[in-house]
């Protein structure tokens, strides 16, 4: 039977997602910091995120002396999978366990496969935290909840990538930041931005200021928390131009959240729409237009029609 749009977008609630995603945020930080430790710095920290795959979330290829490797959260098989360019590989189950246990399993797996890595063991962007190796508190992990969250990421990733094709200027990949635990895509005006004030918990100000060195319009998706108790899409501008927060945006249900400083669209509004992709595209396009118009971006030089499979962009 063919899936309806609503079936393709799973039902998500923060009450269900919260405990498992809190665990996953710390586990993805362990794996993300492995990539961070091995990869040369790329502008705006683009060398650290994970990427949505047909099975879960992957580091992509990580360099290592004598070869390379990758790590993938396989939410279909409920396992963290290690693959190396030498043919070695291993996996460890994704199951309820303390962060310290997960950290020790990952480090042991890397060492046994011939790709040992030492990482910074303090979590990032979490105010109250302890080192991975010392975090022995029991943790909730429900494989079905993790799988539903990943299924939502698959849908968001598809729409974000389509939205990205309509921009000729500098744009980020669609990537999953394990610090803030969100899927994001960012457009740049090409102009420098004022220095960011910093102050993000357990994240050096130098990292934040480099990330926001240029004007951006950024959108993303996260499971909730930090000010809202539901999964949602967001869109913000840095620096925020005058008039941005007062703009009329689409679809119905999207609104500016003054506490968070960004437009918010509840995931459920998208899931329940007759055409979820169109609803999310409307949010991405209208909030970007609000930012670009308020900040007087050169939209004529930066934008193009959305891409089509197999059709070269006309020039």
N, C-alpha and C positions, 0 to 999 in steps of 0.2 A: 504494500500500500504506500502511495506517495505521501511524504510528510507535508502537513500544512505549515504555513509560516510560523504559527505559534508553536508547533511541535519542534521545529528546528531551533527555536530559541527556548531553552529550558526555563521552567519556573525557578526563580531564585529569590530567596528572602535572606536578609541579614541575620535573622535569628538562626537559620540553618547554616548559612555560610560562615558566620563569624568564627566559631571555634576552630574549624578545619583550616580556614584561611589564615588565622593567626599562627597556626603551626606551619603552614606552607610558606608564609612570609619569612620565617626564620630558616626553614630548610632551603628555600630558594636563595637566601642570602649566603648560606654556606657554599652552595654550588656557584653562585654568581661571583663570590670572592675568589674562587679558584680561577675563573676566567680573568678577573681583575688582576690577580697576581702574575699572570703569565702573558698578558697582552699589552702591547705598547699603547700609550694614551692616544685617544682619538677625540677630536673636538666634541664638546658637550657631553662627555662621558659615554659616547656611543660605542665604546669598546667593552662596556660592562653588561648590557641587558641580555635577556633571554629572548627567544623567538618562538612563536606559536608554530607547532608542527601538526602533522596528521595523527600524532599519538599524544602530544602534550606540550612541553616547553623544553627547548634545547639551548645549550650554550653556543651552538655552531662550533666550527673547528677551532681548537685552541693550540697554539704552538707550544712545543716542548723540546728540549735538547734531544736530538736523535729522532724526532718525529712529531706527531701531533695526536690529539685526542678530542673527543667531545663527551658531554654528559647530557642525558635527556631524562626529564621526568616523564615517564610513560604512564599516563593516567588510564590507559586501556588495560595494561597488564599490572598496574599498581606496583611499579618498580622504578628505581633510578638505575639507568643503564649507562655503562661506560664502554666506549669503543675507542680503540687506538689504531694508529696507522701501521703498527707492526702486526696487527691481527689479534692482539690480546684484547680481552674484554671481560666484563663482570657485571653483576647487577646486585642490588640490595632491595628488599621489599619496602614499599611505602606502607607503613602500618603504624598504629599508635605507639609512640616511643618518645622519650625525652629528647630534647635538642642535642644534649651531650652524646647520647647514643647514636643519633643520626650522624653527627659530626665525626665521631670516632669510626663509624662504618665507612663513611666517604673517604676519610684520610687513609684507612687501611686498604680500601679497594684501589685507590690511586697508587699506593706504594706497591701493592702486590702485582699490579699491571705494568710496573716499570715507569710510572709517570708521577713520582712523588711531588707534592706541592705544599708549601707552607703558606698559610693565609693569616690575615688579621682576623682574630676571633671575636672582636666586638661587633655586635649588630650595628647597622646604620639606620638613621632616621627614625629611631624608636627611643623615646625619652627614658623610660624605665626599663633597663635591660641589664643582663649579665653576659659574660663571655660564653660563646657556644659550648666550650669545653666544661663550663661550670653550671650550665643550665640543666639541672636534673629533675625539674618539675614534670609531673605527668602531663602529656599533651594529647589532645583529641585529634584524631584523624579518621575521617569517614571517606572511604574510596568513592562511594557514590556521589557524595557532595563535591569532592574534588573533580570528578568526571563531569558533573554538570557545570561547574565553574569553567572548566576547560572548553566545554561545548559552547558556552557563551563567548569565550575568547575567540574561538574559531569564527563565529559569526561576526564579531566586532572586527577581527583582523581583516576579514574579507572586505567589509565596508570601508574601513580605514584605508586599505590599500587602493581601493577604487577612488576614494576621495583624493588620495595623494597624486593620482595621475592628472588631476586638473590644475597642476601648479608647475610652472617652468622655473621658478626660483629655487633657492636652496630649501630642501625639505629633508626631514629625518626619515630613516626607515621606520616601519611600524615595529615597535619593540616593547618588551615587557621589562619595566624597571623593578628589580627586586627590593630596592630600598623603600620606595613608596608603594610598591605592590600594585602597579597599574600598567595597563596597556596604553601606549601613547603614540601620537604622531604630531609633528611640529612643523610649521611653516615659518620662514624667516623673511623679513623685509629686505635684508641686506645692509641695514644700518646698525651702528653700534647702539648699545643700551647703556643707561647709567649703571654704575656698580650695584649689584644686588646687596641688600643689607646683611645677608647671611642669617645665622642663628638657627639653622636646622639642626636638631639633635643628632649628635654623633656623626656629623658630616662637616669636614673642614670648610670654612668660609671660602677658601680659595677654590674648592671644587664647585661650590654653588655659583660663585661669581664667574667662573669660566663657563659653566653651563648656560648662564643667562648673560653672556657677553654681548649678544645682539638681540634686537627686537624680535619677538615671537608672537605667533598665535598658535596655541597648543591645545589639543583635544585628547581625551582619553576615556578609559573605563576602569572602574575599580569596584570592589565588592561592598563598599560602605565602611562606616566607621570614621573617626576623625571629624565628627560634626554632623553626619547624617546616618540614619539607621536603615538604609536600604541601598542596594547596588544601583549605580548610576553612571551616566556619561557626563563628562564635564568639558568646559571650554573656557580658556582664560587668555589674557594678553599680558605680556610683560615688555615694557612698563605699561600699566593700564592707562590708556588715553582718556581724556575727558569725554564724557558722553557714552562711553562703551557700555557701562552697566545699565543705561537707560534705553538701550536699543530694543526694538521689537524683534524677537527671534521665533523660529519655528522648531518643532511643531507645538501645538497646544500642549501645555504641561511643562514646557521648558521655562525656567525663570532664573534670574540672577540671585545668587546666595551671597548676601553681603558679608556674612561671617567668613565664608571660604574665599570670597573674592573672585568667584567664577560663575558662569552659567551652569546650571544643573538640569539634566533630563533624566528622570527616573527610568531605570532599565525596564520596569514593568510597562511604562507607556509605549516603549518601542516594541516589546514582546507582544503586546495586545493589539498593536496597530494592524490594519488590514494589509499593509505592505511595510514590514519592519525595516527593510533596507531603505526604502524611500523616506521613512520617518527619520531614521538616523542620518541619512545624507542631508536632509533638510536642516537638521540641527547643526551638523558640521559646517555646511555652506553658509547658513545665516549667521552663526556666531563668528565665523571667520570674516565674513563681510562686515559685521559690526566692528570688529577689531581693525580691519584694514581701512575702512572708511574713516573711523574716528582718528586713526593715526596717520591718515593720508599716505597710504602705501601707493606705489605706482602699479596699480592693479592691471592696467593694460599691458604692461611689460612682464608681469609675473604670472598671469593666469592663461589657461587654455581649456579647451573642452575636455571632458572626461575621456579617458582612453577606451578603445574598443579592441577586443581580441583580434589580432591579425590585421589591423588597420593602422598603417603608419600615420603619425600625426602630420597633418598638412602644414607646409611652411611656405 
